[in-house]
């Protein structure tokens, strides 16, 4: 089982070695947005929605995160259905219209393949709306799969900032003797590490600007509930799910 740890560690090392410049740029865009009183929007379909859960309403994380979570695109709402819904033209535009995104905002979109209809359309629609797009995607997977959307592009082609997760084509990354297919998907583990690293850097940048970073505390520590109440009241008009 420890081979999985080795694989994840190797991929994280690759990300750290190759993606620091992109992650720094992403952090700067998010910092600028929060500094002017706005939020970070996040979108992911299928298992990519998990990164939104990680970013949103998290102790030690940023309060101004608007996780755009569409139930029909989550595997818990019907796995087979969610796969079909991710290929539905027009859905992204509808979901985005309810997200409170404004011109000049920043949206992070995660898609391991980077070719399916909804995440690519989401990037396209966000750009039309005047937003900056940060893509979290596997370039290896994206280049190995034909474009599967009406936009005619890959997520990495539309984004202002592209962060390559270095996740191998097919997601699973661990070889098991006697089995042809690899096992152990890694996109979530790598994605969670990347988004948390970016959040930490954003907080550092806000402090450098003399801005008190809007951070959630655990409700289980003294003063946590009162601290959070003030932060939530501040951002509730901007973040629908709060």
C-alpha positions as CSV (number, residue, x, y, z in Angstrom):
1,X,0.0,0.0,0.0
2,X,2.9,2.4,0.6
3,X,3.6,2.4,-3.1
4,X,0.7,4.9,-3.4
5,X,2.5,7.2,-1.0
6,X,5.6,7.0,-3.2
7,X,3.7,7.8,-6.4
8,X,1.9,10.8,-4.8
9,X,5.2,12.1,-3.4
10,X,6.8,11.8,-6.8
11,X,4.0,13.7,-8.4
12,X,4.0,16.4,-5.8
13,X,7.8,16.8,-6.3
14,X,7.1,17.2,-10.1
15,X,4.5,19.9,-9.4
16,X,6.7,21.7,-7.0
17,X,9.6,21.7,-9.5
18,X,7.6,22.7,-12.6
19,X,4.4,24.6,-11.5
20,X,5.7,27.2,-9.0
21,X,5.5,30.1,-11.5
22,X,1.9,29.2,-12.5
23,X,0.9,28.7,-8.9
24,X,2.4,32.1,-8.0
25,X,0.5,33.8,-10.8
26,X,-2.7,32.1,-9.7
27,X,-2.1,33.2,-6.1
28,X,-1.5,36.8,-7.2
29,X,-4.8,36.9,-9.2
30,X,-6.7,35.5,-6.2
31,X,-5.0,38.0,-3.8
32,X,-6.0,40.9,-6.1
33,X,-9.6,39.7,-6.2
34,X,-9.9,39.3,-2.4
35,X,-8.0,42.6,-1.8
36,X,-10.7,44.5,-3.7
37,X,-13.5,42.8,-1.8
38,X,-14.3,39.9,-4.1
39,X,-14.0,36.2,-3.9
40,X,-12.4,33.1,-5.5
41,X,-14.9,31.1,-7.5
42,X,-14.3,27.4,-8.0
43,X,-15.9,24.9,-10.3
44,X,-15.3,21.2,-10.9
45,X,-17.6,18.4,-12.2
46,X,-17.5,14.7,-11.1
47,X,-14.7,14.0,-8.6
48,X,-13.2,17.4,-9.4
49,X,-16.0,19.0,-7.2
50,X,-14.1,17.5,-4.2
51,X,-11.5,20.3,-4.5
52,X,-14.4,22.8,-4.1
53,X,-15.4,21.1,-0.8
54,X,-11.8,21.3,0.3
55,X,-11.5,25.1,-0.4
56,X,-15.0,26.0,0.9
57,X,-15.8,26.7,4.6
58,X,-12.6,25.1,5.8
59,X,-10.8,25.8,9.1
60,X,-7.5,27.4,8.2
61,X,-8.8,28.3,4.8
62,X,-10.2,31.4,3.1
63,X,-13.7,32.5,3.7
64,X,-14.2,34.3,0.4
65,X,-14.5,31.1,-1.7
66,X,-17.6,30.5,-3.8
67,X,-17.7,26.8,-4.6
68,X,-20.0,26.4,-7.6
69,X,-21.5,23.0,-6.9
70,X,-24.1,21.6,-9.3
71,X,-25.8,18.5,-7.8
72,X,-26.4,17.0,-11.2
73,X,-22.7,16.9,-11.9
74,X,-21.8,15.1,-8.7
75,X,-21.4,11.4,-8.6
76,X,-23.4,11.2,-5.4
77,X,-26.4,12.5,-7.3
78,X,-26.2,9.6,-9.7
79,X,-22.9,8.5,-11.0
80,X,-23.9,7.5,-14.6
81,X,-26.1,10.5,-14.8
82,X,-23.3,12.9,-13.8
83,X,-21.1,11.5,-16.6
84,X,-23.9,12.3,-19.1
85,X,-24.6,15.7,-17.6
86,X,-20.9,16.7,-18.0
87,X,-21.4,16.4,-21.8
88,X,-24.5,18.5,-21.9
89,X,-24.1,21.7,-23.9
90,X,-25.6,24.8,-22.3
91,X,-25.5,23.5,-18.8
92,X,-22.4,25.5,-17.8
93,X,-23.9,28.7,-18.9
94,X,-27.0,28.1,-16.8
95,X,-24.9,27.2,-13.7
96,X,-22.6,30.1,-14.1
97,X,-25.5,32.5,-14.4
98,X,-26.5,31.6,-10.8
99,X,-22.9,31.9,-9.4
100,X,-22.7,35.6,-8.7
101,X,-19.6,35.9,-10.8
102,X,-18.8,39.5,-12.0
103,X,-16.4,41.0,-14.5
104,X,-12.9,41.0,-13.1
105,X,-13.5,38.0,-10.8
106,X,-11.3,35.0,-10.7
107,X,-12.5,31.4,-11.2
108,X,-10.5,28.2,-10.8
109,X,-11.8,25.3,-12.9
110,X,-10.5,21.8,-12.3
111,X,-10.8,19.0,-14.8
112,X,-8.4,16.1,-15.0
113,X,-9.0,15.5,-18.7
114,X,-9.7,19.1,-19.6
115,X,-11.8,18.2,-22.6
116,X,-15.3,17.5,-21.5
117,X,-18.2,19.9,-22.4
118,X,-19.2,21.4,-19.1
119,X,-15.8,22.4,-17.6
120,X,-14.6,23.7,-21.0
121,X,-17.8,25.6,-21.6
122,X,-17.6,27.0,-18.1
123,X,-14.2,28.4,-18.9
124,X,-15.4,29.9,-22.2
125,X,-18.5,31.5,-20.5
126,X,-16.4,32.8,-17.7
127,X,-14.0,34.5,-20.1
128,X,-17.0,36.0,-22.0
129,X,-18.2,37.4,-18.6
130,X,-14.8,39.1,-18.1
131,X,-13.4,36.7,-15.5
132,X,-9.9,35.4,-15.2
133,X,-9.6,31.7,-15.5
134,X,-7.2,29.4,-13.6
135,X,-7.1,25.9,-14.9
136,X,-6.1,22.9,-12.8
137,X,-5.7,20.0,-15.3
138,X,-3.5,17.1,-16.4
139,X,-1.8,18.2,-19.6
140,X,-0.8,14.5,-20.3
141,X,-4.4,13.5,-20.1
142,X,-5.7,16.5,-22.0
143,X,-3.3,15.9,-25.0
144,X,-4.1,12.2,-25.1
145,X,-7.9,12.6,-25.4
146,X,-9.8,14.1,-28.4
147,X,-11.7,17.3,-27.7
148,X,-15.2,16.2,-26.5
149,X,-17.0,19.5,-26.5
150,X,-18.8,22.0,-28.8
151,X,-16.4,24.8,-27.8
152,X,-13.7,23.1,-29.9
153,X,-11.0,23.7,-27.3
154,X,-9.3,22.2,-24.2
155,X,-9.5,23.8,-20.8
156,X,-5.7,24.5,-21.0
157,X,-6.3,26.5,-24.2
158,X,-8.8,28.9,-22.6
159,X,-7.2,29.6,-19.2
160,X,-5.2,32.7,-18.2
161,X,-3.2,30.5,-15.9
162,X,-2.6,26.7,-16.3
163,X,-1.4,24.5,-13.5
164,X,-0.4,21.1,-14.7
165,X,-1.2,18.5,-12.0
166,X,1.2,16.0,-13.7
167,X,-1.4,13.3,-13.1
168,X,-0.8,10.5,-15.7
169,X,-3.3,9.7,-18.4
170,X,-6.0,7.6,-16.9
171,X,-5.6,9.0,-13.4
172,X,-4.7,5.7,-11.7
173,X,-0.9,5.5,-11.1
174,X,0.1,2.4,-9.2
175,X,1.1,-0.9,-10.8
176,X,0.0,-4.1,-9.1
177,X,1.5,-7.4,-10.1
178,X,-0.9,-9.6,-12.0
179,X,-3.1,-6.8,-13.0
180,X,-2.9,-5.0,-16.4
181,X,-4.7,-1.9,-15.3
182,X,-3.1,0.6,-12.9
183,X,-5.0,1.4,-9.7
184,X,-4.9,4.2,-7.2
185,X,-6.3,7.4,-8.7
186,X,-4.1,10.5,-7.8
187,X,-5.9,13.5,-9.2
188,X,-7.7,14.4,-5.9
189,X,-4.7,13.9,-3.7
190,X,-2.5,16.1,-6.0
191,X,-5.3,18.7,-6.5
192,X,-6.0,19.1,-2.8
193,X,-2.3,19.7,-2.2
194,X,-2.1,22.3,-5.0
195,X,-5.2,24.3,-3.9
196,X,-4.1,24.4,-0.3
197,X,-0.6,25.5,-1.2
198,X,-2.2,28.3,-3.3
199,X,-4.4,29.3,-0.3
200,X,-1.4,29.5,2.0
201,X,0.4,31.7,-0.5
202,X,-2.7,34.0,-0.9
203,X,-2.8,34.5,2.8
204,X,0.9,35.3,2.9
205,X,0.4,37.9,0.1
206,X,-2.6,39.5,1.8
207,X,-0.5,39.9,5.0
208,X,2.3,41.5,2.9
209,X,-0.2,44.0,1.6
210,X,-1.3,44.9,5.1
211,X,-4.6,43.1,4.8
212,X,-6.1,41.0,7.6
213,X,-6.7,37.7,5.8
214,X,-10.3,36.5,6.0
215,X,-9.7,33.0,7.5
216,X,-12.0,30.5,9.1
217,X,-11.2,29.0,12.4
218,X,-12.3,25.6,13.7
219,X,-15.5,25.9,15.6
220,X,-13.9,23.5,18.1
221,X,-11.3,26.0,19.3
222,X,-12.0,28.8,21.8
223,X,-13.4,31.9,20.1
224,X,-13.8,30.1,16.8
225,X,-17.6,30.4,16.5
226,X,-17.6,34.1,17.2
227,X,-14.7,34.8,14.9
228,X,-16.4,32.9,12.1
229,X,-19.8,34.6,12.6
230,X,-18.2,38.0,11.8
231,X,-16.4,36.6,8.7
232,X,-19.5,34.8,7.4
233,X,-21.7,37.9,7.8
234,X,-19.2,39.8,5.7
235,X,-19.1,37.4,2.8
236,X,-22.6,36.0,2.8
237,X,-23.8,38.5,0.2
238,X,-21.1,37.3,-2.2
239,X,-21.1,33.5,-1.5
240,X,-24.4,31.9,-2.1
241,X,-23.8,28.7,0.0
242,X,-22.8,30.5,3.2
